[in-house]
Amino acid sequence: MRNHLIIVASALTLFSTAAVQAETTVIKRDAPDTVVVDRPASESKSVTVKEHGDGCVSKTVRKENDVGDSKTVHKESCD
């Protein structure tokens, strides 16, 4: 009878330890990739504003970077 109790106690200890280990969850999250934005070293910008006699105003903005790429935006508004 005593051996039977020792076997049962050993089995319960073994299964309870396995159950505790089975409930352990490890969550690992990787950091997002790093984004690097290279800005141009130098940029030239010219702004031209023209007022017309009829109440309209036009504005032209031209940007050019050191590589030679340029962008021009023209806006016109009338009152």
RARASUL-V958993 format. One record per backbone hydrogen bond with DSSP energy under -0.5 kcal/mol. NH is the residue of the N-H (numbers start at 0). CO is the residue of the C=O. If there is no record, write none. Layout:
[[NH;CO] [NH;CO]]
//
This chain:
[[4;0] [5;1] [6;2] [7;3] [8;4] [9;5] [10;6] [11;7] [12;8] [13;9] [14;10] [15;11] [16;12] [17;13] [18;14] [19;15] [20;16] [21;17] [22;18] [22;19] [23;20] [26;24] [27;25] [35;33] [36;34] [37;35] [38;36] [43;63] [45;61] [47;59] [49;57] [51;49] [51;55] [54;51] [56;76] [57;49] [58;74] [59;47] [60;72] [61;45] [62;70] [63;43] [64;68] [65;41] [67;64] [70;62] [72;60] [74;58] [76;56] [78;54]]
//
